[in-house]
Amino acid sequence: MMPITTGLGEIYQYILKVAPRYEDKYDAMELRTIQDWMVKWQLSGIPGIVEINSFAGYLKQ
């Protein structure tokens, strides 16, 4: 058996960056929340996208 995802299955990686004047407004937790609740949902609507994995940042609890 293999894990659900492997490093070989990840084709594209990206980062969320903040414009220099807004760096003090968004921290790692805010960027992770934007990734999980906005970017991830928009990308999952694209045909052929099976899974979107988030890493880094702090998970809001």
N, C-alpha and C positions, 0 to 999 in steps of 0.2 A: 504494500500500500504506500501511497505517496501523500504528501500534504496537499491540501486543496489548491494552493498556489505555490509556485516555485519561482525562483529568480529568473528562470528561462521564459516564463510566461509574461513577465512584465516587459512591455514593449516601449512604453513612453512614460517618462517621469517629468514632473514639472514642479515649480515652486510658486508660492504666492508671495509677491513682494508689495511693499507699501511705498507710495510716493514719499520722497524725503521729508516733505513738510508734515506728513501724518505718522511718522515713525513713533512718536510718543503716544499716539492714540491707540494703536493696535499692538498688543503683545502676542506672544506665542499661543496663548489660550484663545484669544479672539480670532487669530488666523486659522487655528484648527477648527473652531466652531464654524467659521465661514466655509471652510473646506467641506466639513461634514454635512452642513445643512443647505448650502447653496450650490457650490461648484459640483459636488458629487451628484446631486440630483439632476443638474443640467447635463452632465456628461453621460449619465446612465440612460438618457433618452436618445442617444445617438445609436443608430443601428450598428451592430457588430461589437459594441462594448458589452462585455460580459460582467466585469467586476472592476471596482475602483477601490484600491487600498489606500488608506491614510496612514501616514507615519510622521513622527516628530510632533512637536507642539505639545500642549498640555490639554488633556481631555477634561472638559467641564463636568463636574459632578454635582 
